[in-house]
Amino acid sequence: MKELISMSNEELWELFPIILTEHQKDWERLYKLEEQQLRAIVGKNIVRIRHIGSTAVKDLIAKPTIDILLEIDGKTNIEELIVKIQSTGYIYTHQPESPAPHMML
């Protein structure tokens, strides 16, 4: 079985299809849990962190994925940051058309 980290976007989309759903009240709580975890890992390097995307808008039909915008200090060591965040289960997706500091995890 192929590991998630080595799968292409197409393979991941097949494994995890996007299904739209009614707004869930629990999404805000789930975001807060992720925010706490990211603050603990990234710490002082965070400039701003926000819940964005369709799950952040009350009463909007949405894909059930919590999108988080994490803005970091320009002096942050990107390689170390990626390793730290991946250690919590996030998967770094290389975006050659939008290289670091823009990253998708």
C-alpha positions in Angstrom: 0.0 0.0 0.0 1.3 3.4 -1.0 1.9 6.0 1.8 -0.3 9.1 1.7 2.8 11.3 1.6 3.9 9.7 -1.7 0.5 9.9 -3.4 -0.3 12.4 -6.2 -3.2 14.8 -5.7 -5.3 12.7 -8.1 -4.7 9.6 -6.0 -5.6 11.5 -2.8 -8.8 12.9 -4.4 -9.8 9.4 -5.3 -9.1 8.2 -1.8 -10.7 11.3 -0.1 -13.4 12.6 -2.4 -14.9 16.0 -1.7 -18.5 15.8 -0.6 -20.4 18.9 0.2 -22.4 19.0 3.3 -24.6 21.3 5.5 -22.7 23.6 7.9 -21.7 21.8 11.1 -21.5 23.7 14.4 -18.5 21.5 15.4 -16.3 23.0 12.7 -15.4 26.0 14.8 -14.4 23.8 17.7 -12.3 21.6 15.4 -10.5 24.7 14.1 -9.8 25.9 17.6 -8.2 22.5 18.4 -6.0 22.7 15.3 -5.1 26.3 16.1 -3.9 25.3 19.6 -1.8 22.5 18.1 -0.3 24.7 15.5 0.5 27.5 18.0 2.2 24.9 20.2 4.3 23.7 17.3 5.0 26.9 15.4 5.0 29.2 18.4 6.5 32.6 18.1 6.9 32.3 14.3 3.1 32.8 13.9 2.2 36.3 12.7 -1.5 35.4 12.2 -3.7 32.3 12.1 -7.3 32.2 10.8 -10.1 29.8 10.0 -10.8 30.4 6.3 -12.8 28.8 3.5 -16.3 27.4 3.3 -16.3 25.8 6.8 -15.6 29.2 8.4 -18.9 30.7 7.0 -22.0 29.9 9.1 -24.9 28.3 7.2 -22.9 27.8 4.0 -22.8 24.4 2.2 -19.2 23.3 2.4 -16.6 20.6 1.9 -15.9 19.2 5.3 -12.3 20.2 5.4 -11.1 22.8 7.9 -9.0 25.3 5.9 -6.5 27.3 8.0 -4.4 30.2 6.9 -1.1 30.3 8.8 1.0 33.4 8.3 4.6 33.1 9.6 7.4 35.4 10.3 9.8 35.9 7.3 12.7 34.8 9.4 11.2 31.3 10.0 13.3 28.3 9.0 11.0 26.8 6.4 12.6 23.3 6.4 12.4 23.1 10.2 8.8 24.3 10.1 7.7 21.7 7.6 9.4 18.9 9.6 7.6 20.1 12.8 4.2 20.3 11.2 4.6 17.0 9.5 5.4 15.4 12.8 1.8 16.0 13.8 0.3 14.2 10.8 0.1 17.0 8.2 1.4 16.2 4.8 3.4 18.8 2.9 2.4 19.1 -0.7 5.2 20.6 -2.9 3.7 23.4 -5.0 6.3 24.2 -7.7 4.1 26.9 -9.2 3.9 28.6 -5.7 7.1 27.9 -4.0 7.8 28.5 -0.3 7.1 30.6 1.7 3.6 29.7 0.2 3.0 26.1 1.3 0.2 23.6 1.3 -0.1 21.2 4.1 
